[in-house]
Amino acid sequence: MVDDAPRRTVLIKLDVSSDREADLHHTKNQFLDCANQTSEWAWRYDDYCITSKNKAENALYNDLKEEHDLTANLVQKGIRRAIEAVDSGVDKLKKGEKTSQPVFESWSVVYDKRSATFNADHATLSTINGRVKTDYVLPPENEREDTPFGRYYENDEWDASHATLQYDEHSEEFYLHVTVKQPRGDNEERQEATSHGEGTENGVVLGVDLNVTGAFAVTSTGKFVGSADYLTHKRNEFEKRRGRLQQTGTRSAHLTIQRIGSKFSDWSLDWLHNCVNELLEEAERVGADSIIFENLKHIRENIANGSKFQQWAYAKFVELAEYKVEDRDLFVDFVSPAYTSQRCSCCGFTHEDNRDDKAFVCQQCGYEANADYNAAKNVAVRYCGYIHRGQKSRGGWAACQSALKSGTLNVNGDFNASA
């Protein structure tokens, strides 16, 4: 990774005018109500619990927004907070641990840069009644250097990304827990050290190839995630059953179609959710800074023979990955898909005869590999090539390396074996 500890939390006491305290308390009440309503909707013992933030927002946002006076961003934050807790509960259940539906009672409101502004000596926070200016209660300027506020919040190398507002009922004081993040790649000293060969790591990218047969996702490190064949099989079984019911034509059959359609939709989302979790685990295992897919605009070209459902699954998988990396030290980006399946990731020779279904054999150098694994490596190498030619990554790197099975490879062909 570029930085072993890129995040810090800075606790800041706030000075809130007495005439605006009620606005913050009412905002908290509505924020927690959004989270609790979402939790109740998502937690289902008799069916699959809902762990998709996107599905929850689609189902609940409009009603919650109409019911509450919160800004759109705070409604979304309340939904997402609940889904994250439900997701954690589902993981515990899968491990055989006891847990129950998440309930939110502790005083807290989650803010990001759209609902709050973090300034040098104050913050402005969104409430049900407009923005509230809250001054920071700080030690004298000459005493801040050795405090978290001085080391991180006032340090230009750290950036305030989001915060949690809390209230101490005993002291009747408000506190802001500000999370600051050290941006990747834009530290001049780090870039200078890299250019002088001092061994500073650059960005590490994990290439991903998505498929409609074989493994659903294959990474440049050789990780095979999910079975596209199994997903297609489940879809076909659903279509066969729906077809039989449609031929029946009764009202009961119609209601059954709706019910099994909803169950299949929930199952599909849960399946994709678990696949994304596997992908993120692999990215963290190899120390990747980014996950690279082929450009979504070319979905139809990549799976021209696939159904609309397969295209939806492809797009939804990437969408879920983008959602889940928001709170991690990762980002998602894309490359052109042109010839990634025909190019040899070993020597670069590109020819349509190199690939035969899932087998890849380079007609020039003789390199043999699983075709999807070879394509995933090409995705990673192509992104590194973009950066090498001067294109800025979302991490701001000056250079990067491809994550492979046993180490990393840069564009010059230098291989660094894993420890």
Solvent accessible surface area in square Angstrom, and as a share of the most:
residue,aa,sasa,rsa
1,M,70,0.31
2,V,20,0.12
3,D,33,0.17
4,D,142,0.74
5,A,41,0.32
6,P,11,0.07
7,R,64,0.23
8,R,78,0.29
9,T,83,0.48
10,V,1,0.00
11,L,102,0.51
12,I,3,0.02
13,K,71,0.30
14,L,4,0.02
15,D,81,0.42
16,V,15,0.09
17,S,58,0.38
18,S,97,0.63
19,D,109,0.57
20,R,58,0.21
21,E,59,0.27
22,A,53,0.41
23,D,16,0.08
24,L,0,0.00
25,H,53,0.23
26,H,92,0.41
27,T,0,0.00
28,K,31,0.13
29,N,76,0.39
30,Q,34,0.15
31,F,0,0.00
32,L,13,0.07
33,D,53,0.28
34,C,0,0.00
35,A,0,0.00
36,N,44,0.22
37,Q,61,0.27
38,T,0,0.00
39,S,0,0.00
40,E,120,0.54
41,W,63,0.22
42,A,0,0.00
43,W,19,0.07
44,R,65,0.24
45,Y,150,0.57
46,D,137,0.71
47,D,44,0.23
48,Y,98,0.37
49,C,18,0.11
50,I,6,0.03
51,T,10,0.06
52,S,3,0.02
53,K,25,0.11
54,N,20,0.10
55,K,42,0.18
56,A,0,0.00
57,E,21,0.09
58,N,110,0.57
59,A,52,0.41
60,L,25,0.12
61,Y,53,0.20
62,N,110,0.57
63,D,97,0.50
64,L,4,0.02
65,K,68,0.29
66,E,150,0.67
67,E,106,0.48
68,H,15,0.07
69,D,95,0.49
70,L,2,0.01
71,T,55,0.32
72,A,41,0.32
73,N,16,0.08
74,L,0,0.00
75,V,0,0.00
76,Q,50,0.22
77,K,38,0.16
78,G,0,0.00
79,I,0,0.00
80,R,34,0.13
81,R,61,0.22
82,A,0,0.00
83,I,1,0.01
84,E,73,0.33
85,A,29,0.23
86,V,0,0.00
87,D,25,0.13
88,S,55,0.35
89,G,6,0.06
90,V,15,0.09
91,D,57,0.30
92,K,88,0.37
93,L,63,0.32
94,K,119,0.50
95,K,153,0.65
96,G,67,0.64
97,E,85,0.38
98,K,200,0.85
99,T,43,0.25
100,S,77,0.50
101,Q,61,0.27
102,P,22,0.14
103,V,96,0.55
104,F,26,0.11
105,E,143,0.64
106,S,84,0.54
107,W,28,0.10
108,S,3,0.02
109,V,0,0.00
110,V,30,0.17
111,Y,0,0.00
112,D,15,0.08
113,K,113,0.48
114,R,157,0.57
115,S,2,0.01
116,A,2,0.01
117,T,62,0.36
118,F,35,0.14
119,N,47,0.24
120,A,82,0.64
121,D,85,0.44
122,H,38,0.17
123,A,0,0.00
124,T,29,0.17
125,L,0,0.00
126,S,4,0.03
127,T,3,0.02
128,I,44,0.22
129,N,96,0.49
130,G,46,0.44
131,R,106,0.39
132,V,1,0.01
133,K,120,0.51
134,T,0,0.00
135,D,60,0.31
136,Y,18,0.07
137,V,72,0.41
138,L,45,0.22
139,P,52,0.33
140,P,79,0.50
141,E,137,0.61
142,N,134,0.69
143,E,105,0.47
144,R,44,0.16
145,E,139,0.62
146,D,118,0.61
147,T,39,0.22
148,P,62,0.39
149,F,11,0.04
150,G,15,0.15
151,R,107,0.39
152,Y,40,0.15
153,Y,29,0.11
154,E,80,0.36
155,N,55,0.28
156,D,145,0.75
157,E,72,0.33
158,W,31,0.11
159,D,59,0.31
160,A,15,0.11
161,S,29,0.18
162,H,50,0.22
163,A,1,0.00
164,T,33,0.19
165,L,0,0.00
166,Q,70,0.31
167,Y,41,0.16
168,D,54,0.28
169,E,128,0.58
170,H,182,0.81
171,S,57,0.37
172,E,120,0.54
173,E,53,0.24
174,F,5,0.02
175,Y,56,0.21
176,L,0,0.00
177,H,53,0.24
178,V,0,0.00
179,T,20,0.11
180,V,1,0.01
181,K,52,0.22
182,Q,23,0.10
183,P,43,0.27
184,R,22,0.08
185,G,5,0.05
186,D,86,0.44
187,N,23,0.12
188,E,142,0.64
189,E,129,0.58
190,R,39,0.14
191,Q,61,0.27
192,E,103,0.46
193,A,17,0.13
194,T,34,0.20
195,S,90,0.58
196,H,128,0.57
197,G,65,0.63
198,E,124,0.55
199,G,68,0.66
200,T,44,0.26
201,E,92,0.41
202,N,34,0.17
203,G,0,0.00
204,V,11,0.06
205,V,0,0.00
206,L,0,0.00
207,G,0,0.00
208,V,1,0.01
209,D,10,0.05
210,L,14,0.07
211,N,16,0.08
212,V,42,0.24
213,T,66,0.38
214,G,27,0.26
215,A,16,0.12
216,F,8,0.03
217,A,0,0.00
218,V,0,0.00
219,T,0,0.00
220,S,0,0.00
221,T,8,0.04
222,G,17,0.16
223,K,69,0.29
224,F,94,0.39
225,V,0,0.00
226,G,30,0.29
227,S,44,0.29
228,A,2,0.02
229,D,76,0.39
230,Y,100,0.38
231,L,7,0.03
232,T,40,0.23
233,H,94,0.42
234,K,63,0.27
235,R,62,0.22
236,N,71,0.37
237,E,82,0.37
238,F,22,0.09
239,E,55,0.25
240,K,120,0.51
241,R,107,0.39
242,R,74,0.27
243,G,29,0.28
244,R,149,0.55
245,L,34,0.17
246,Q,111,0.49
247,Q,160,0.71
248,T,80,0.47
249,G,63,0.61
250,T,68,0.39
251,R,182,0.66
252,S,77,0.50
253,A,6,0.05
254,H,97,0.43
255,L,82,0.41
256,T,26,0.15
257,I,29,0.14
258,Q,103,0.46
259,R,122,0.44
260,I,12,0.06
261,G,21,0.20
262,S,63,0.40
263,K,101,0.43
264,F,23,0.10
265,S,48,0.31
266,D,7,0.04
267,W,34,0.12
268,S,1,0.01
269,L,16,0.08
270,D,21,0.11
271,W,33,0.11
272,L,1,0.00
273,H,2,0.01
274,N,49,0.25
275,C,6,0.03
276,V,0,0.00
277,N,31,0.16
278,E,65,0.29
279,L,0,0.00
280,L,1,0.00
281,E,116,0.52
282,E,11,0.05
283,A,0,0.00
284,E,93,0.42
285,R,161,0.59
286,V,40,0.23
287,G,15,0.14
288,A,1,0.01
289,D,0,0.00
290,S,0,0.00
291,I,0,0.00
292,I,0,0.00
293,F,0,0.00
294,E,11,0.05
295,N,44,0.22
296,L,54,0.27
297,K,180,0.76
298,H,53,0.24
299,I,21,0.11
300,R,162,0.59
301,E,120,0.54
302,N,54,0.28
303,I,8,0.04
304,A,77,0.60
305,N,160,0.82
306,G,15,0.14
307,S,57,0.37
308,K,164,0.70
309,F,18,0.08
310,Q,31,0.14
311,Q,26,0.12
312,W,89,0.31
313,A,1,0.01
314,Y,6,0.02
315,A,35,0.27
316,K,21,0.09
317,F,0,0.00
318,V,0,0.00
319,E,53,0.24
320,L,4,0.02
321,A,0,0.00
322,E,61,0.27
323,Y,36,0.14
324,K,32,0.13
325,V,10,0.06
326,E,89,0.40
327,D,89,0.46
328,R,80,0.29
329,D,31,0.16
330,L,16,0.08
331,F,29,0.12
332,V,4,0.02
333,D,21,0.11
334,F,39,0.16
335,V,2,0.01
336,S,44,0.28
337,P,17,0.11
338,A,46,0.35
339,Y,141,0.53
340,T,4,0.02
341,S,39,0.25
342,Q,52,0.23
343,R,62,0.23
344,C,0,0.00
345,S,19,0.12
346,C,88,0.53
347,C,57,0.34
348,G,26,0.25
349,F,61,0.26
350,T,58,0.34
351,H,75,0.34
352,E,120,0.54
353,D,87,0.45
354,N,3,0.01
355,R,65,0.24
356,D,109,0.57
357,D,107,0.55
358,K,54,0.23
359,A,53,0.41
360,F,1,0.00
361,V,60,0.35
362,C,2,0.01
363,Q,105,0.47
364,Q,118,0.52
365,C,63,0.38
366,G,41,0.39
367,Y,50,0.19
368,E,122,0.55
369,A,25,0.20
370,N,52,0.27
371,A,0,0.00
372,D,2,0.01
373,Y,22,0.08
374,N,0,0.00
375,A,1,0.01
376,A,0,0.00
377,K,24,0.10
378,N,3,0.01
379,V,0,0.00
380,A,0,0.00
381,V,39,0.22
382,R,55,0.20
383,Y,0,0.00
384,C,2,0.01
385,G,11,0.11
386,Y,41,0.16
387,I,5,0.03
388,H,114,0.51
389,R,175,0.64
390,G,62,0.60
391,Q,94,0.42
392,K,142,0.60
393,S,9,0.06
394,R,149,0.54
395,G,9,0.09
396,G,15,0.14
397,W,9,0.03
398,A,65,0.50
399,A,34,0.27
400,C,7,0.04
401,Q,19,0.08
402,S,1,0.01
403,A,2,0.01
404,L,27,0.13
405,K,125,0.53
406,S,66,0.43
407,G,6,0.06
408,T,25,0.14
409,L,46,0.23
410,N,37,0.19
411,V,60,0.34
412,N,112,0.57
413,G,50,0.48
414,D,79,0.41
415,F,97,0.40
416,N,81,0.42
417,A,78,0.60
418,S,76,0.49
419,A,155,1.20
